[in-house]
Amino acid sequence: MERAAGLISKDTVRWVSLIAHGRLKCLDVRPPKEFQKRHLYGSVNIPSTTIAGRWFQLPAKQEGFVVLEQDGSSIDEKEGGSCSEQLQQKGWKIEGSIRASTELWQWIEQNGMIEQGESKRLLFDPSPHLKENISMIEGNLRKSEARVLDVGCGSGRDLAWLCSRESKIRYKVTAVDAEKRAIYRFSSLFETLGLEDHIEHKQIAKMDSVGKWKCYNMEGKRDINIPDLSTSDLMKFFETSSTTKPGKQDEKYDLVVQIRFLHRLLLTQTDQLLCDDGFLFLCTFVNDGIHDYEYPKGQEHRLELGEAAQLIRSSSPSMKILKEEVGFIEDGRPVQVLLAQKQASVH
């Protein structure tokens, strides 16, 4: 053990220990077969040849991580340099590079930090504010299976985090986004993580200025077979076209997530989306009167302080605001963080 460690740099020894104890992230860019044969406990495999199509699965650029790589590995051979060097050139914060070697694997195995097979860990983190509030949400759902709707789902990272983590609740998800590439990335991510059976529905759709939803096919073209839909009709459409087992579904949701997405009219329809005791989690850009930032531009994409709570309350007297505060995302921009619950009807 001492002899093997002597052949490994002090930095590598330190990095490996931090990774194995969950205090530093590690991207293993070796081919899948090599990763499954043996890998460092806590590492995540994205082969170097596939990274160019999976940028969204990497950590935020503000978060440092280590790359475990073989000699000669690169994202783009034309650019030159190793995989870790190319990532650094593109703006990621690379703490260091660990070179795969026989001595490294011997030392890792001797110290009980080696794993085999596939790994379903995530390199990225969800919205930190969703992560902070999920315990309160789950503590009040009181069920073993819950339905989630993510409007403006992006690449599906928050949904993937919900479905892949250890939880007493099994989530069934519906993903909606106006961008074709977002739904493709969502599908790819869930397939990579083996989470396809969590998907109820995925839809390219956009709400217009009068509250009607326009649906698009997977080519991004207007679906002429689906008329403009109200929010309640969209929920019914999801119910009838669910990819889960046939049978009647409750067309409303236990949790609705809207992160970095804003449509004021939809906020006034919150009660139409939620089951009794269901939650809305909102986290989107706000003018806090203190911080100036360039993007997103325009009031269409930014709330005023207190505005979201007012819009949500207008949807129904049953909507109760549980939490309302200003938070910040990784790059320092302010966001309105709001958690609301639809109170059960009293008969």
LINZIKA-V533261 format. One record per residue. N is the residue number from 0. PSI is psi in whole degrees, -180 to 180 (NA if undefined). Layout:
{{N	PSI} {N	PSI}}
This chain:
{{0	-47} {1	-39} {2	-43} {3	-42} {4	-31} {5	-20} {6	-3} {7	139} {8	155} {9	-37} {10	-43} {11	-43} {12	-44} {13	-45} {14	-46} {15	-43} {16	-44} {17	-41} {18	-48} {19	-25} {20	11} {21	21} {22	0} {23	140} {24	149} {25	124} {26	114} {27	115} {28	14} {29	164} {30	150} {31	-40} {32	-40} {33	-41} {34	-46} {35	-29} {36	-44} {37	139} {38	162} {39	134} {40	128} {41	-7} {42	161} {43	135} {44	118} {45	103} {46	143} {47	-33} {48	-13} {49	-6} {50	-37} {51	-25} {52	6} {53	31} {54	-37} {55	-11} {56	-1} {57	162} {58	166} {59	148} {60	-17} {61	-12} {62	126} {63	147} {64	167} {65	146} {66	125} {67	119} {68	159} {69	158} {70	135} {71	-4} {72	141} {73	160} {74	-44} {75	111} {76	-28} {77	-26} {78	-23} {79	159} {80	167} {81	174} {82	-46} {83	-38} {84	-40} {85	-38} {86	-42} {87	-40} {88	-28} {89	3} {90	-2} {91	152} {92	97} {93	115} {94	-29} {95	174} {96	131} {97	124} {98	126} {99	132} {100	162} {101	-42} {102	-39} {103	-48} {104	-36} {105	-46} {106	-43} {107	-43} {108	-41} {109	-28} {110	10} {111	31} {112	22} {113	147} {114	163} {115	163} {116	-171} {117	161} {118	136} {119	20} {120	162} {121	139} {122	-34} {123	162} {124	153} {125	-177} {126	125} {127	-27} {128	-33} {129	-43} {130	-39} {131	-32} {132	-6} {133	-31} {134	-41} {135	-42} {136	-52} {137	-32} {138	-19} {139	-4} {140	-36} {141	48} {142	161} {143	-17} {144	135} {145	147} {146	133} {147	136} {148	124} {149	110} {150	121} {151	49} {152	-17} {153	-134} {154	-2} {155	19} {156	-40} {157	-40} {158	-41} {159	-40} {160	-45} {161	-44} {162	-25} {163	-17} {164	161} {165	126} {166	153} {167	-13} {168	133} {169	127} {170	138} {171	129} {172	148} {173	127} {174	129} {175	133} {176	152} {177	-14} {178	132} {179	-45} {180	-30} {181	-46} {182	-35} {183	-43} {184	-42} {185	-48} {186	-44} {187	-43} {188	-46} {189	-34} {190	-44} {191	-39} {192	0} {193	35} {194	15} {195	-32} {196	-2} {197	-11} {198	122} {199	-44} {200	150} {201	137} {202	131} {203	115} {204	152} {205	134} {206	129} {207	-176} {208	-16} {209	10} {210	14} {211	139} {212	130} {213	126} {214	148} {215	152} {216	179} {217	-9} {218	-2} {219	12} {220	149} {221	127} {222	105} {223	-13} {224	-9} {225	117} {226	170} {227	134} {228	142} {229	169} {230	-43} {231	-36} {232	-33} {233	-40} {234	-41} {235	-38} {236	-43} {237	-39} {238	-44} {239	-21} {240	20} {241	142} {242	-4} {243	-176} {244	143} {245	157} {246	163} {247	132} {248	152} {249	122} {250	-5} {251	173} {252	151} {253	-28} {254	128} {255	129} {256	130} {257	101} {258	122} {259	36} {260	137} {261	123} {262	107} {263	-38} {264	-36} {265	-35} {266	-32} {267	-6} {268	18} {269	-41} {270	-24} {271	-20} {272	-25} {273	142} {274	166} {275	136} {276	6} {277	162} {278	146} {279	127} {280	119} {281	134} {282	97} {283	168} {284	146} {285	147} {286	104} {287	0} {288	1} {289	-48} {290	133} {291	137} {292	155} {293	-44} {294	146} {295	150} {296	152} {297	151} {298	-20} {299	-29} {300	5} {301	135} {302	159} {303	158} {304	131} {305	-9} {306	-44} {307	-45} {308	-41} {309	-43} {310	-42} {311	-42} {312	-32} {313	-17} {314	-32} {315	144} {316	-17} {317	-8} {318	123} {319	128} {320	117} {321	-30} {322	136} {323	112} {324	166} {325	128} {326	-170} {327	145} {328	-179} {329	-35} {330	8} {331	-3} {332	142} {333	145} {334	149} {335	120} {336	121} {337	134} {338	124} {339	153} {340	140} {341	114} {342	140} {343	144} {344	140} {345	122} {346	NA}}
